[in-house]
């Protein structure tokens, strides 16, 4: 018995295929760096550095 918020099994299979295709097409070799973000303002400073928004 499934709960009302669960998708039917056929939808789960299609979703799994779509997610697998997305994961396979994603390039995990690129590392995230500071240039990937837009720094808006400093919201705090401490002994170990500053926190930006």
N, CA, C and O atoms as a printed pandas DataFrame, in Angstrom:
     atom_number atom_name residue_name chain_id  residue_number  x_coord  y_coord  z_coord
0              1         N          UNK        A               1    0.853   -1.178    0.000
1              2        CA          UNK        A               1    0.000    0.000    0.000
2              3         C          UNK        A               1    0.894    1.234    0.000
3              4         O          UNK        A               1    1.803    1.343    0.823
4              5         N          UNK        A               2    0.640    2.159   -0.917
5              6        CA          UNK        A               2    1.470    3.360   -1.010
6              7         C          UNK        A               2    0.708    4.563   -0.477
7              8         O          UNK        A               2   -0.522    4.606   -0.505
8              9         N          UNK        A               3    1.458    5.524    0.001
9             10        CA          UNK        A               3    0.832    6.738    0.515
10            11         C          UNK        A               3    0.460    7.642   -0.658
11            12         O          UNK        A               3    1.013    7.481   -1.746
12            13         N          UNK        A               4   -0.455    8.579   -0.472
13            14        CA          UNK        A               4   -0.932    9.436   -1.562
14            15         C          UNK        A               4    0.160   10.310   -2.175
15            16         O          UNK        A               4    0.042   10.700   -3.337
16            17         N          UNK        A               5    1.216   10.628   -1.431
17            18        CA          UNK        A               5    2.247   11.514   -1.961
18            19         C          UNK        A               5    3.349   10.769   -2.705
19            20         O          UNK        A               5    4.272   11.405   -3.215
20            21         N          UNK        A               6    3.283    9.438   -2.785
21            22        CA          UNK        A               6    4.278    8.665   -3.518
22            23         C          UNK        A               6    3.890    8.575   -4.985
23            24         O          UNK        A               6    2.712    8.453   -5.320
24            25         N          UNK        A               7    4.902    8.637   -5.869
25            26        CA          UNK        A               7    4.657    8.505   -7.299
26            27         C          UNK        A               7    4.473    7.032   -7.645
27            28         O          UNK        A               7    5.030    6.165   -6.972
28            29         N          UNK        A               8    3.702    6.743   -8.682
29            30        CA          UNK        A               8    3.562    5.350   -9.128
30            31         C          UNK        A               8    4.914    4.782   -9.548
31            32         O          UNK        A               8    5.832    5.533   -9.876
32            33         N          UNK        A               9    5.033    3.464   -9.537
33            34        CA          UNK        A               9    6.307    2.807   -9.845
34            35         C          UNK        A               9    6.811    3.180  -11.232
35            36         O          UNK        A               9    8.017    3.339  -11.419
36            37         N          UNK        A              10    5.917    3.323  -12.214
37            38        CA          UNK        A              10    6.346    3.675  -13.572
38            39         C          UNK        A              10    6.973    5.063  -13.606
39            40         O          UNK        A              10    7.932    5.283  -14.345
40            41         N          UNK        A              11    6.453    5.999  -12.823
41            42        CA          UNK        A              11    7.027    7.342  -12.741
42            43         C          UNK        A              11    8.388    7.301  -12.067
43            44         O          UNK        A              11    9.288    8.051  -12.445
44            45         N          UNK        A              12    8.552    6.432  -11.071
45            46        CA          UNK        A              12    9.838    6.308  -10.387
46            47         C          UNK        A              12   10.917    5.813  -11.342
47            48         O          UNK        A              12   12.054    6.279  -11.280
48            49         N          UNK        A              13   10.582    4.887  -12.213
49            50        CA          UNK        A              13   11.538    4.373  -13.187
50            51         C          UNK        A              13   11.979    5.449  -14.163
51            52         O          UNK        A              13   13.163    5.557  -14.482
52            53         N          UNK        A              14   11.028    6.248  -14.637
53            54        CA          UNK        A              14   11.348    7.336  -15.564
54            55         C          UNK        A              14   12.198    8.389  -14.865
55            56         O          UNK        A              14   13.134    8.932  -15.452
56            57         N          UNK        A              15   11.872    8.670  -13.624
57            58        CA          UNK        A              15   12.638    9.645  -12.852
58            59         C          UNK        A              15   14.054    9.152  -12.610
59            60         O          UNK        A              15   15.005    9.929  -12.697
60            61         N          UNK        A              16   14.203    7.885  -12.313
61            62        CA          UNK        A              16   15.532    7.316  -12.089
62            63         C          UNK        A              16   16.379    7.402  -13.352
63            64         O          UNK        A              16   17.565    7.725  -13.278
64            65         N          UNK        A              17   15.790    7.119  -14.507
65            66        CA          UNK        A              17   16.523    7.220  -15.775
66            67         C          UNK        A              17   16.948    8.659  -16.041
67            68         O          UNK        A              17   18.068    8.908  -16.486
68            69         N          UNK        A              18   16.055    9.603  -15.768
69            70        CA          UNK        A              18   16.365   11.018  -15.983
70            71         C          UNK        A              18   17.484   11.478  -15.053
71            72         O          UNK        A              18   18.386   12.203  -15.475
72            73         N          UNK        A              19   17.430   11.060  -13.789
73            74        CA          UNK        A              19   18.478   11.431  -12.837
74            75         C          UNK        A              19   19.818   10.814  -13.218
75            76         O          UNK        A              19   20.850   11.477  -13.111
76            77         N          UNK        A              20   19.823    9.566  -13.657
77            78        CA          UNK        A              20   21.063    8.920  -14.091
78            79         C          UNK        A              20   21.673    9.650  -15.276
79            80         O          UNK        A              20   22.890    9.827  -15.326
80            81         N          UNK        A              21   20.857   10.076  -16.231
81            82        CA          UNK        A              21   21.353   10.816  -17.391
82            83         C          UNK        A              21   21.948   12.147  -16.956
83            84         O          UNK        A              21   22.972   12.575  -17.488
84            85         N          UNK        A              22   21.313   12.800  -15.991
85            86        CA          UNK        A              22   21.816   14.078  -15.490
86            87         C          UNK        A              22   23.156   13.903  -14.789
87            88         O          UNK        A              22   24.071   14.698  -15.002
88            89         N          UNK        A              23   23.281   12.888  -13.968
89            90        CA          UNK        A              23   24.532   12.631  -13.250
90            91         C          UNK        A              23   25.650   12.299  -14.229
91            92         O          UNK        A              23   26.777   12.768  -14.064
92            93         N          UNK        A              24   25.354   11.504  -15.237
93            94        CA          UNK        A              24   26.371   11.126  -16.219
94            95         C          UNK        A              24   26.832   12.315  -17.045
95            96         O          UNK        A              24   27.982   12.348  -17.481
96            97         N          UNK        A              25   25.956   13.298  -17.270
97            98        CA          UNK        A              25   26.317   14.453  -18.087
98            99         C          UNK        A              25   26.981   15.562  -17.272
99           100         O          UNK        A              25   27.493   16.524  -17.846
100          101         N          UNK        A              26   26.981   15.445  -15.961
101          102        CA          UNK        A              26   27.573   16.466  -15.099
102          103         C          UNK        A              26   29.075   16.261  -15.016
103          104         O          UNK        A              26   29.552   15.139  -14.848
104          105         N          UNK        A              27   29.816   17.353  -15.135
105          106        CA          UNK        A              27   31.275   17.302  -15.062
106          107         C          UNK        A              27   31.698   17.571  -13.622
107          108         O          UNK        A              27   31.587   18.697  -13.138
108          109         N          UNK        A              28   32.185   16.531  -12.934
109          110        CA          UNK        A              28   32.590   16.672  -11.547
110          111         C          UNK        A              28   34.063   17.044  -11.413
111          112         O          UNK        A              28   34.567   17.178  -10.298
112          113         N          UNK        A              29   34.762   17.214  -12.544
113          114        CA          UNK        A              29   36.175   17.562  -12.496
114          115         C          UNK        A              29   36.395   19.027  -12.131
115          116         O          UNK        A              29   37.449   19.381  -11.602
116          117         N          UNK        A              30   35.410   19.881  -12.409
117          118        CA          UNK        A              30   35.544   21.299  -12.098
118          119         C          UNK        A              30   35.388   21.511  -10.602
119          120         O          UNK        A              30   34.419   21.054   -9.996
120          121         N          UNK        A              31   36.341   22.203  -10.020
121          122        CA          UNK        A              31   36.279   22.507   -8.593
122          123         C          UNK        A              31   35.595   23.861   -8.405
123          124         O          UNK        A              31   35.727   24.754   -9.242
124          125         N          UNK        A              32   34.875   24.001   -7.316
125          126        CA          UNK        A              32   34.229   25.264   -6.990
126          127         C          UNK        A              32   35.277   26.196   -6.406
127          128         O          UNK        A              32   36.061   25.801   -5.543
128          129         N          UNK        A              33   35.287   27.432   -6.880
129          130        CA          UNK        A              33   36.246   28.406   -6.366
130          131         C          UNK        A              33   35.525   29.721   -6.074
131          132         O          UNK        A              33   34.340   29.866   -6.376
132          133         N          UNK        A              34   36.227   30.655   -5.498
133          134        CA          UNK        A              34   35.653   31.930   -5.088
134          135         C          UNK        A              34   35.063   32.688   -6.273
135          136         O          UNK        A              34   34.076   33.405   -6.113
136          137         N          UNK        A              35   35.651   32.541   -7.455
137          138        CA          UNK        A              35   35.173   33.251   -8.637
138          139         C          UNK        A              35   33.798   32.759   -9.101
139          140         O          UNK        A              35   33.159   33.419   -9.920
140          141         N          UNK        A              36   33.336   31.617   -8.594
141          142        CA          UNK        A              36   32.025   31.086   -8.952
142          143         C          UNK        A              36   30.888   31.805   -8.228
143          144         O          UNK        A              36   29.719   31.578   -8.539
144          145         N          UNK        A              37   31.213   32.660   -7.277
145          146        CA          UNK        A              37   30.212   33.335   -6.458
146          147         C          UNK        A              37   30.274   34.840   -6.652
147          148         O          UNK        A              37   31.315   35.388   -7.015
148          149         N          UNK        A              38   29.155   35.504   -6.407
149          150        CA          UNK        A              38   29.093   36.959   -6.398
150          151         C          UNK        A              38   29.046   37.401   -4.945
151          152         O          UNK        A              38   28.065   37.150   -4.245
152          153         N          UNK        A              39   30.111   38.062   -4.491
153          154        CA          UNK        A              39   30.170   38.516   -3.105
154          155         C          UNK        A              39   29.400   39.824   -2.990
155          156         O          UNK        A              39   29.694   40.789   -3.694
156          157         N          UNK        A              40   28.414   39.851   -2.102
157          158        CA          UNK        A              40   27.549   41.014   -1.974
158          159         C          UNK        A              40   28.066   41.961   -0.900
159          160         O          UNK        A              40   28.248   43.152   -1.150
160          161         N          UNK        A              41   28.303   41.428    0.297
161          162        CA          UNK        A              41   28.829   42.264    1.380
162          163         C          UNK        A              41   29.349   41.389    2.503
163          164         O          UNK        A              41   29.001   40.212    2.599
164          165         N          UNK        A              42   30.184   41.967    3.350
165          166        CA          UNK        A              42   30.715   41.270    4.517
166          167         C          UNK        A              42   29.671   41.350    5.617
167          168         O          UNK        A              42   29.191   42.435    5.945
168          169         N          UNK        A              43   29.314   40.195    6.194
169          170        CA          UNK        A              43   28.314   40.193    7.266
170          171         C          UNK        A              43   28.940   39.916    8.628
171          172         O          UNK        A              43   28.255   39.980    9.649
172          173         N          UNK        A              44   30.227   39.610    8.652
173          174        CA          UNK        A              44   30.890   39.394    9.935
174          175         C          UNK        A              44   32.372   39.156    9.755
175          176         O          UNK        A              44   32.819   38.681    8.711
176          177         N          UNK        A              45   33.136   39.496   10.798
177          178        CA          UNK        A              45   34.578   39.262   10.799
178          179         C          UNK        A              45   34.936   38.567   12.097
179          180         O          UNK        A              45   34.353   38.846   13.145
180          181         N          UNK        A              46   35.896   37.663   12.021
181          182        CA          UNK        A              46   36.315   36.939   13.212
182          183         C          UNK        A              46   37.787   36.640   13.174
183          184         O          UNK        A              46   38.505   37.123   12.299
184          185         N          UNK        A              47   38.239   35.848   14.116
185          186        CA          UNK        A              47   39.651   35.506   14.233
186          187         C          UNK        A              47   40.152   34.701   13.037
187          188         O          UNK        A              47   41.329   34.790   12.688
188          189         N          UNK        A              48   39.295   33.931   12.415
189          190        CA          UNK        A              48   39.714   33.044   11.333
190          191         C          UNK        A              48   39.357   33.573    9.954
191          192         O          UNK        A              48   39.616   32.889    8.963
192          193         N          UNK        A              49   38.780   34.750    9.850
193          194        CA          UNK        A              49   38.439   35.307    8.544
194          195         C          UNK        A              49   37.146   36.082    8.590
195          196         O          UNK        A              49   36.656   36.447    9.658
196          197         N          UNK        A              50   36.596   36.329    7.405
197          198        CA          UNK        A              50   35.346   37.075    7.329
198          199         C          UNK        A              50   34.277   36.244    6.635
199          200         O          UNK        A              50   34.578   35.340    5.855
200          201         N          UNK        A              51   33.040   36.563    6.932
201          202        CA          UNK        A              51   31.892   35.870    6.347
202          203         C          UNK        A              51   31.210   36.852    5.412
203          204         O          UNK        A              51   30.842   37.957    5.809
204          205         N          UNK        A              52   31.047   36.432    4.160
205          206        CA          UNK        A              52   30.406   37.302    3.183
206          207         C          UNK        A              52   29.093   36.698    2.722
207          208         O          UNK        A              52   28.888   35.486    2.779
208          209         N          UNK        A              53   28.224   37.559    2.271
209          210        CA          UNK        A              53   26.917   37.155    1.766
210          211         C          UNK        A              53   26.959   37.231    0.265
211          212         O          UNK        A              53   25.963   36.935   -0.396
